[in-house]
Amino acid sequence: MLYLSTRGHADRKRFCEILLEGLAPDGGLYLPEQYPQVTAEQLSRWRGLSYAELAFEILSLYIDDIPADDLRAICRKTYTEEVFGTKEIVPLRKLEEGVYLQALSNGPTLAFKDMAMQLLGNLFEYELARRGAELNILGATSGDTGSAAEYAMRGKKGVRVFMTSPDGRMSPFQQAQMFSLQDENIHNIAITGVFDDCQDIVKAVSNDLGFKRKYRIGTVNSINWARLLAQVVYYFAGYFQATASNDKPVSFTVPSGNFGNVCAGHVARMMGLPIQTLVVATNENDVLDEFFRTGIYRVRGAADTHETSSPSMDISKASNFERFVFDLVGRDAAKLRKLFVEDLGLEGRFDLSADPAFKQAAERFGFQSSRSTHADRLATIRDTEKLFATLVDPHTADGLKAAREHLAPGVPMVVLETALPIKFAATIVEALGHEPDRPAKFEGIEALPRRVTVLPADVAQVKAFVAAHLS
Ligand SMILES: *Cc1c(COP(=O)(O)O)cnc(C)c1O
């Protein structure tokens, strides 16, 4: 299996070459040259597998530069009941007739990002050991990504994490989750500023190629292909739980921000998993909903990007969207470049409304979308508790609201639960007047000693901090 760039660069790479990389050299995103097609015989056999074995089967189709026994061992070590709380790893639960919730948030940090990040931690450790190399991950987080990365990389050999976050702006629970880690290879940097300041610092450091090379700086952001690939697995696992046989279609609704999660659903569908519809659920930051309704993709400015009560979906552009558009335009790299380099670069938008390709988004690729507001989230959280005695977090509530707008008779609708309510307690209290339950292992974490350094929003000081903590 070889990987290409969406922007047409001539290089072809293997999985382990792109594992530790971000963008392709031409600024594009990596995709496999073609999507492996799953046969009826494979689907039947996979239905009976454990999650770790299923992960191994799917990953094997995309990874041919890690020996099979090693890859199987990595999958088994990653997807355990001990780490993810249940034997099923991603259990499905019926909410009402035809609507299901798939739990993806029972990993170490209680958000779906653990599903991919835990695997990434083990793949990184394996590949770095094989190369005799080290990597220093520099990241910016407003919550879920940073904690998932830290819990995945803690204690791993050859890897250090330097995670910037806006000082005092994450939820108290999220701060406690990250800052209570005492592992020597994990460094929390609280920046006196906002999330954009953190992102700007990471960009500035990454653009300093000399510094980047000298200090072996890398990232784990959502454009990483291995993260996306890991997420493909739970669409298969959800499908098998929602059906009794492999001739039945299933639809999925996905609370979306950077389009990573739902892009994995697109890949599963392209492999031949019988997915009928992929519903993209957005909050008030509705870049994606606008595209799927109108064919116009318009990147938002800072003033147009809202801080909402489903903060992990607060995006101004969707960094994985280019992967889907590449397929949508028939993998025509020149056309893709025109849209993402010329049109977006010059005008901050592109318009496919009059292009025959746009119709294909729904008709051939199965995409639909919906948008929610803060009031919708509160109402959905309340109704779900009242009617089904089930507490959902604000992101999952965006999904549930969207799902109900796209139900089709006889087709199970699976809503991906992307976080547990405890991570966003303030919104739960606003909706219900009481605190959400807290898993026992997180009892009292706010009182634990903290390991965090506060720095001003200053690139030079962050660089100096990194350089000083490399032994
Ligand atoms: C990251 C995140 C999302 C958005 O996922 P994308 O892959 O960026 O679309 C949704 N919900 C939660 C809780 C998240 O942490």
The ligand as a MOL file (V3000), in Angstrom:
LIG
                    3D

  0  0  0     0  0            999 V3000
M  V30 BEGIN CTAB
M  V30 COUNTS 15 15 0 0 0
M  V30 BEGIN ATOM
M  V30 1 C -12.4490 16.3980 18.6050 0
M  V30 2 C -13.8760 16.2610 18.9980 0
M  V30 3 C -14.9230 16.3670 18.0580 0
M  V30 4 C -14.6610 16.6910 16.5990 0
M  V30 5 O -14.0400 15.6360 15.9150 0
M  V30 6 P -13.3770 15.9010 14.4580 0
M  V30 7 O -12.6520 14.6370 14.1710 0
M  V30 8 O -12.4650 17.0800 14.6230 0
M  V30 9 O -14.4890 16.1610 13.5030 0
M  V30 10 C -16.2260 16.1840 18.4890 0
M  V30 11 N -16.5040 15.9360 19.7990 0
M  V30 12 C -15.5370 15.8340 20.7210 0
M  V30 13 C -15.9150 15.5880 22.1430 0
M  V30 14 C -14.1900 15.9920 20.3610 0
M  V30 15 O -13.2280 15.8970 21.2970 0
M  V30 END ATOM
M  V30 BEGIN BOND
M  V30 1 1 1 2
M  V30 2 1 2 3
M  V30 3 2 2 14
M  V30 4 1 3 4
M  V30 5 2 3 10
M  V30 6 1 4 5
M  V30 7 1 5 6
M  V30 8 2 6 7
M  V30 9 1 6 8
M  V30 10 1 6 9
M  V30 11 1 10 11
M  V30 12 2 11 12
M  V30 13 1 12 13
M  V30 14 1 12 14
M  V30 15 1 14 15
M  V30 END BOND
M  V30 END CTAB
M  END
